[in-house]
Amino acid sequence: MNKMKKYILPVLALTPFLALAVGYDITSLVEKIRGILNIIIPLLIAIAVVVFLFGVVKYVTSGGSEEKRVEARNTMIWGIVGLFVMVAVWGLVAVLVNTFNFQTTPVSPPSF
């Protein structure tokens, strides 16, 4: 019973997506997901850039405090890691889409 409780919430969370998939073939479902991601990805990239720039500003204004410099450096590192992960995932999705021929036009990077 305890193991079953762990899976109930994720299954219930995915139920709307499964219901949407009933009336569509896989290509139209991929197109819907791509449309949602084309809205979300530029926003996430912009947030990662803002986090990185915020870390740069914190680093420059830290003065002589070593603790503030370390905190600012960590903020910059997490901003760069976020950018790297988003671009890597975007590239992986582009490779998968081209491999399985979900799209006939070339994949373009997200626009701002």
C-alpha positions as CSV (number, residue, x, y, z in Angstrom):
1,M,0.0,0.0,0.0
2,N,2.9,2.4,0.8
3,K,4.5,1.9,-2.6
4,M,1.2,2.6,-4.3
5,K,0.9,6.0,-2.5
6,K,4.1,7.1,-4.1
7,Y,2.8,6.6,-7.6
8,I,-0.8,8.0,-7.2
9,L,0.2,11.7,-7.3
10,P,2.4,11.5,-10.4
11,V,-0.2,9.5,-12.2
12,L,-2.9,11.9,-11.3
13,A,-0.7,14.8,-12.3
14,L,-0.1,13.3,-15.8
15,T,-3.8,12.4,-16.3
16,P,-4.7,15.7,-18.2
17,F,-1.8,15.1,-20.6
18,L,-3.0,11.5,-21.3
19,A,-6.5,12.8,-21.8
20,L,-5.3,15.3,-24.4
21,A,-3.4,12.6,-26.2
22,V,-6.5,10.5,-26.9
23,G,-7.7,12.7,-29.9
24,Y,-4.3,13.3,-31.4
25,D,-1.6,11.3,-33.2
26,I,1.9,11.5,-31.9
27,T,3.0,14.2,-34.4
28,S,0.2,16.6,-33.4
29,L,1.0,15.9,-29.7
30,V,4.7,16.7,-30.3
31,E,3.6,19.9,-32.1
32,K,1.5,21.0,-29.1
33,I,4.4,20.3,-26.7
34,R,6.8,22.2,-29.0
35,G,4.4,25.2,-29.1
36,I,4.4,25.2,-25.3
37,L,8.2,24.9,-25.1
38,N,8.7,27.7,-27.6
39,I,6.9,30.0,-25.1
40,I,8.7,28.7,-22.0
41,I,12.3,28.3,-23.3
42,P,13.0,31.9,-24.1
43,L,11.6,32.9,-20.7
44,L,13.8,30.4,-18.9
45,I,16.9,31.5,-20.9
46,A,16.2,35.1,-20.0
47,I,15.8,34.2,-16.3
48,A,19.2,32.4,-16.4
49,V,20.9,35.4,-18.1
50,V,19.4,37.7,-15.4
51,V,20.7,35.4,-12.7
52,F,24.1,35.5,-14.2
53,L,24.1,39.2,-14.5
54,F,22.8,39.6,-11.0
55,G,25.8,37.5,-9.9
56,V,28.2,39.8,-11.8
57,V,26.7,42.9,-10.2
58,K,26.9,41.3,-6.8
59,Y,30.6,40.4,-7.5
60,V,31.5,43.9,-8.6
61,T,29.7,45.5,-5.7
62,S,31.0,43.0,-3.0
63,G,33.9,45.3,-2.0
64,G,36.4,43.6,0.1
65,S,34.1,41.0,1.6
66,E,35.3,37.5,0.7
67,E,31.9,35.9,1.7
68,K,30.0,38.2,-0.7
69,R,32.4,37.3,-3.5
70,V,32.0,33.6,-3.0
71,E,28.2,34.0,-2.9
72,A,28.3,36.1,-6.1
73,R,30.6,33.7,-7.8
74,N,28.2,30.8,-6.9
75,T,25.3,32.9,-8.4
76,M,27.2,33.4,-11.6
77,I,28.1,29.7,-11.8
78,W,24.4,28.6,-11.3
79,G,23.4,31.1,-14.0
80,I,25.9,29.6,-16.4
81,V,24.9,26.0,-15.5
82,G,21.2,26.9,-16.1
83,L,22.0,28.3,-19.5
84,F,24.1,25.3,-20.4
85,V,21.4,22.8,-19.3
86,M,18.7,24.6,-21.3
87,V,20.8,24.9,-24.5
88,A,21.8,21.2,-24.1
89,V,18.3,20.0,-23.7
90,W,17.1,22.2,-26.6
91,G,19.9,20.6,-28.8
92,L,18.9,17.1,-27.6
93,V,15.3,17.8,-28.5
94,A,16.3,19.1,-31.9
95,V,18.4,15.9,-32.6
96,L,15.5,13.7,-31.5
97,V,13.0,15.6,-33.7
98,N,15.3,15.4,-36.7
99,T,16.0,11.7,-36.0
100,F,12.4,10.6,-35.9
101,N,11.3,13.0,-38.6
102,F,8.6,14.8,-36.6
103,Q,9.3,17.9,-38.6
104,T,10.2,18.6,-42.2
105,T,11.6,22.1,-41.7
106,P,14.9,22.7,-39.8
107,V,14.8,23.5,-36.1
108,S,15.5,27.1,-35.3
109,P,16.6,28.4,-32.0
110,P,14.0,30.0,-29.7
111,S,13.5,33.7,-30.4
112,F,13.0,36.4,-27.9
